């Protein structure tokens, strides 16, 4: 009846990051930090976990002389996110 929820995406911050990235081509670290209200350290750790899982691609570049970290959801990340949402909906059947 209930589908298992992906524990990697079940974290509030990681789910917020994936929710942001699913709707844009890419987003920079500062934008994600501002939108999620996460600390830079915590966001960095969570992005690393998503990257190691193959859900997010991280590119480090520069804007002028300033470092810029760009994040993009991968096709594997899109699939995982969609499966997570489908599993979550299984908990809500008949409740809405």
N, C-alpha and C positions, 0 to 999 in steps of 0.2 A: 504494500500500500504506500508507505512512505519511502521515497528515494533517499539514498545517503547524500548528505550535503558535503561538498568538497571542503575539507578542513582548511586548505590553503586560502580559499576564497571566503570562508566563513568569518574571518577576522574583519572587524569593522573598517579598519584603515585600508587593508588590501582590497576589500570589496568597494570602498569609495574610490580608490585609485582606478580599479578596473572599470567602474561605472563612468568615470570621467573619460578614460581612454577609449572606451567603446564608441563614443560619440564624436571623436575628433581624429584627424589624421595623425597628429602628434601633439604633445604638450611638453613644455619645459618644466623643470624641477620646481622653479619658483611658483609658477602658476598652480601646479598640483599642491604644493605646500600651502599656498594661500587658500585654495578651495577646500582642502581637507582640514585646515587649521592644525596640522601636525607639526611637530618639531622637525627640524632638518635631520637630526640624527635618527629619529624613529622612522621618518619617511625613507631615508636612505637604506635602512635595514630592511624595510618591507619591500622596497623596489628591488633590492638584491634578491630576496626570496622569490619574488615573482619572475625575475630575470632567470634565476637558476632553474625554475620550473619550466622555462620556455614560454611563459605567458606574455612577457614584456621584453622588448628590445630597447636597450639603452645606448645612446650615442653621445659621447662627450666631444664638444666642439667649443668654439669661441665666437662671441659676438663682439667684434673689435678686440679689445684686450681682456675682456671678461669671460671667464669660463661659463659654458652653457651646457647643461645636461638635458638632452631630449629623450622623451620616452614615447614609445609606440607599442600598441597592442599587436601581438602576433596572431596569425591565423589559429594557432593552437590555443592562444589566450581567448580568442573570440569563441571558439568551440567550448572551452571550459566554462566561460562565463554564461553562454547560452544554456549549457547543461545544468549549471548551478541554478539559474533562474527557473528552468523546467522542474528541477527537483524541489525547489522552494515552493513553487505553485502546487505541487502535490500535497503539501501540508495545508493548503488553503481551500482545497476542493470542497464545495458546499458551505464554505464559511463566508463567502462574499455575496 
